[in-house]
Structure formats: C-alpha cells, structure tokens
C-alpha cells in the first residue's frame, strides 16, 4: 500500500510537471527565457516518471532496466536541449528607448553569410522573468528602423523609411497587436 501511494504521488507530480511544460509552451506572459522553463519542466517530468516506474518495478534487473531507460531518456533530452541552444541565433541590441519600466529595443540578428535582419521588441522586467515580445520584424537587407517610441502607455510606434507602424501593447502579458512583419524591404 505504501509503495502504491508513493507511485501515485510521483505520477501526480509528473502530471503537474507536464502541465507546467504545456503552459510554458503556450507562453502567455511572453517570457524571454521561457525555453529554460520548458526544458526544465520536461526533464523533471522524465525523472518523475522514471522514479514512479522504478518504484513499481520489482527489485533487481527489471528495476535497473527501468532506471537505465529513464537515464537514457533524461540524457537524450539534455542533449536535445544542448543542441537546440547551439542552433539559436543571439540578437545584438542596436538602440533602446525606455518608458515606465518597459524598453523598446531595436535588435540585429546576423546569421552567418547573410545580411543583418532588424527587429523591434518590447521588454519589461529583469532576470529570469524578463518579458519580451516582437513588435516589428524586418527582412534581410531591410533598413534599420529610424525611430522607435512609446506613443502612450499602451501604444508603440516604429518608423522605417516612409513607413510608420503602430501597435498596441498589453501591460501585463506584453501581448502585441498587431505584430508587423514586412514581406519586402522596399514596401510598407
């Protein structure tokens, strides 16, 4: 009976970890470092499921096989996360405008053998719970936004050449409406 109770507790914790990973995937608060929350929740779920099955398995070879499979799954997940981290492109901040604890940042992404791509993001907070949401996404060989500003508490504006883009930004979740994604650098 005690063994079954332990398995149920571990299984319930694994379900909670999976739900947390699902919420992290949905990312309702636009957290800048959400991938680490997701990766950690999935790893925790794998470890909890392994522990639950190991507790159910009889002592001996079967339990070692379960623990071995769980270790392979956990190490595989860590490998996938490490590989994905190497593939991501880091952005370089070009300019920044601050207003009431929020920052409107022009970022430059320069993949190898390509011309830079500029974007504008709005950021709020600091540390692991820093929020970030895209306001404007340029195209390769597109111009650097000439001006970015906060029009009022809920509105931001981005100017690139003759084009002016305005978006509404929700204060708590940092949801942006609309997100402007240009298709060509010579048109609005």
JOMOJO-V153879 format. One record per run of one state. SS is the DSSP state (H for helix, E for strand, - for the rest). FROM is the first residue (numbers start at 1). LEN is the number of residues. If there is no record, write none. Layout:
{{SS:FROM:LEN} {SS:FROM:LEN}}
This chain:
{{-:1:1} {H:2:25} {-:27:4} {E:31:1} {-:32:2} {H:34:23} {-:57:4} {H:61:27} {-:88:4} {E:92:8} {-:100:2} {E:102:8} {-:110:7} {E:117:8} {-:125:2} {H:127:3} {-:130:1} {E:131:7} {-:138:9} {E:147:6} {-:153:2} {E:155:6} {-:161:2} {E:163:7} {-:170:6} {E:176:2} {-:178:2} {E:180:2} {-:182:7}}
